[in-house]
Amino acid sequence: MNKEQLVQETAFKAGVTKKQADAIISAICESIMDAVAKGDKVTLVGFGSFEARHRKAREGRNPSTGQPMTIPETTVPAFSAGKAFKEMVAEESDESVA
């Protein structure tokens, strides 16, 4: 599902126009990105949490030459699915396998 499809689905389920749904989805995404960039954790109960995680510097290899190299430390965004989200995905995958 891409953003356009998400906007259509959200507009249908919320009973709003596509333009309103697009504005809401964009505002939510921007708010989450701003909060995580500032170091805050965003938790949507049942859905999941967004947070920044720190990765330490580590040794790696240059894929083209095979030479060892140092990969610098960095901060990356991370998402952890909530319990209800995990259960829904597990149920759907069990049904599709059967």
N, C-alpha and C positions, 0 to 999 in steps of 0.2 A: 504494500500500500504506500503510495507516495503522498505528498502533502495535499495535492488537489483532491485525491480520493478521500483523505482524512477530513478535509474541509466539507466535502459533500455529505459524508456520513454524519459528521458532527451537526451540520445544518439540519439534516433530516431528523436526527434524534433529539435535538434541542428545540426544534421548531423555530429556527431563526433563518435569516437569509444567508447565502453563501458568503457574501461580503462581511456580514457580522461574524460568522464563524471563523473566517480567515483572520479577521482582526483579533479575535479572542485567542486563537491558537498561536498567532505570531506574538501576542503580548505574553502569553504563558511561557513560550519558549525563551523569549528575550529575558523575562524575569528570572527563570531558572538559570540561564547562562550567566546573568549578572551576579546572582547570589553565589553561585559556585565559583566564579572568577574571584569574588571577594573572600573566598574561603569558608563560606557558610554551607551548611548541609540542608538540602531541601528534601523533606519527607512528605510523600503523598500516601497516607495510610491505605494499605491494600494494594497499591500500585507499585511503589518502590521509593528508593532514595537516590538522590544525585549528590555527589560530593567530589571534592578535589583530592587526589591521592598523590603523595610524593614518591617518586621512584629514585632510589639511590643510584649513584654512578656505578657502572659495572663494566667488566671486560667483555668484548664481543669480537667478532671477526668481520673484516671487510668481505662482503660476499663475492666481489669480483677478483680480489687478489688472495684472499684467505689469510691476510696479515692480521695479527691481533690489533685491536684498537680499543680505546676507552670510550664508552657511551656515556655522555654527561648526565648528571642528575636532572630531573625535570618534574614538573607537576602536570598531571593529566586528569581529565574528567573521568568519573566512573559512575556506573549505575548498578544498583543492587535491586533486583526484583523483590517485591513484597510477597507475603505468604499467599494472599488471594490470587495474585498474578501467576505465581508458580503453580498453584493448584489448577487454575483454569487451563494453563498451557499443558500440564500433564494430562488432564482429562481429555482435552481435544486430541492430543497425540495418541492417547490410548484408544479413542474412538476411531481414528483414522487407520490405525494398525489392524484393528479387529475386522 
